[in-house]
Amino acid sequence: MVDHKGFLKTRERELPPRRPVSVRLMDWKEVYESQERGVLRRQAGRCMDCGIPFCHSGCPLGNLIPEWNDLVQRGDMRQAIERLHATNNFPEFTGTLCPAPCESSCVLGINQPAVTIKQVELSIIDEAFERGWVEPHPPQRLTGKTVAVVGSGPAGLAAAQQLTRAGHTVAVFERDDRIGGLLRYGIPEFKMEKARLDQRLNQMIAEGTRFRAGVEIGVDLPWDELRRRYDAVVVATGAPVARDLPIPGRDLDGVHFAMEYLTQANKAVAGDEVPGQITAEDRDVVVIGGGDTGADCIGTAHRQGARSVTNLAIGKQPPLTRSDAQPWPMVPTVYEVASAHEEGGRREFLASTVEFLADESGRVNALRVAETEYVDGRRVPKAGTERVLPADLVLLALGFTGPERDLLDAQLGLAFDERGNVGRRSDYQTNEPGVFVAGDAGRGQSLIVWAIAEGRSVAAAVDAYLEGETALPAPVAPTDRALTL
């Protein structure tokens, strides 16, 4: 370390400022401004170079965080990106989208604000792209083996890049019209501009990965034919089945799943024509669900010109700080204010939606809402507390229940576990030989950092299956779980 007492000299945690709300609501650009280099180096210098860096326990990728913190403090950004890329294929994705469980387990966080690990990571990759340091790494030799990756989200892309670099011929199939999965159509531009995704895809194309957008496996190309064409198949289709809210009025016009709304919004921002687009313009919007997807809907609704935005969460408001039930280095559940929350609107907790109400035309125009009470560990509406909340656009952001089973079950014959995810062995292989599964399709709804880690791990498993051995890293096993209660 350049200064082993840096954490004593710089005790304040500094993040780059967010652009003013009045300015950022006028466009779809990312909300954060750049951070001055001197501030960044001071913040990286707060890293303690711990004897046991617990940040590694929070990061399934095993990122070499103390190493690249030290390199940033020294001003050696070229070596910093080398160390960062050693464990993470896509630091620009995690640097913008990951909730940073590494920071929850930062040793400095025991008695000071944690090191700004996520911001340091993003600054490294941003400078690397600006300076042309992110170059293609095509394989030195080809193995003659072929791999099909179905799904182009972070797990599929990570698996594809690793396998391409190992010398296999890899084709990535995506049913949407553009590559990227939820990175493309589920994440709003103000959270991650799609230029970040495109520049990484350009690198992968130059390395030899082949992309096939607009092809739905099981419909346009049967699964059995895919298996005949390729030596191995990686299923990385995610967990897109949304959790529903089956209450009276659910089928009313104006009640939509969050992903339907966000996908259309992202296509419109990309310049596509979206006939019958769901829009929040001049509407009273209610977003049900207090997680990241709900916040994405809130920010999108503000930019579309919503008349009002209300966010309902069925549970209690989390505490402002780590509770005793979630001691360090576990990832705590705390009250968070995303950029979308500070842009306006209202957040309500302990709110149970009882019924959707309609106007004369059959469109939703209100919700019947009650306070939530806990009965035998269950969250239920409290009798006598019901009230009516105006709403002519309702977005359900209640999470996801698992992968789409129909084609995977009927055509491919895959087995599913008790949680509804695709079953897999310790080597990520399913009950069908040569068919592997990675990411949310096998793990269930999870974080982007876990998806990338599983993509890297399944690549090692596929490489070993095809070649008999592998030198590719495998940072996580299918049974690994985050350090939470």
Secondary structure, 3 states (H helix, E strand, C coil): CCCCCHHHHCCCCCCCCECCHHHHCCCCCCCECCCCHHHHHHHHCCCCCCCCCCHHHHCCCCCCHHHHHHHHHHCCHHHHHHHHHCCCCCHHHHHHHCCCHHHHCCHHHHCCCCCCHHHHHHHHHHHHHHCCCCCCCCCCCCCCCEEEEECCCHHHHHHHHHHHHCCCEEEEEECCCCCCCHHHHCCCCCCCCHHHHHHHHHHHHHHCCEEEECCCECCCECHHHHHHHCCEEEECCCCCEECCCCCCCCCCECEEEHHHHHHHHHHHHCCCCCCCCCCCCCCEEEEECCCHHHHHHHHHHHHCCCCEEEEECCCCCCCCCCCCCCCCCCCCCCCCCCCCHHHCCEEECCEEEEEEEECCCCEEEEEEEEEEEEECCEEEECCCCCEEEECCEEEECCCEEECCCHHHHHCCCCCECCCCCECCCCCCECCCCCEEECCHHHHCCCCHHHHHHHHHHHHHHHHHHHHCCCCCCCCCCCCCCCCCC
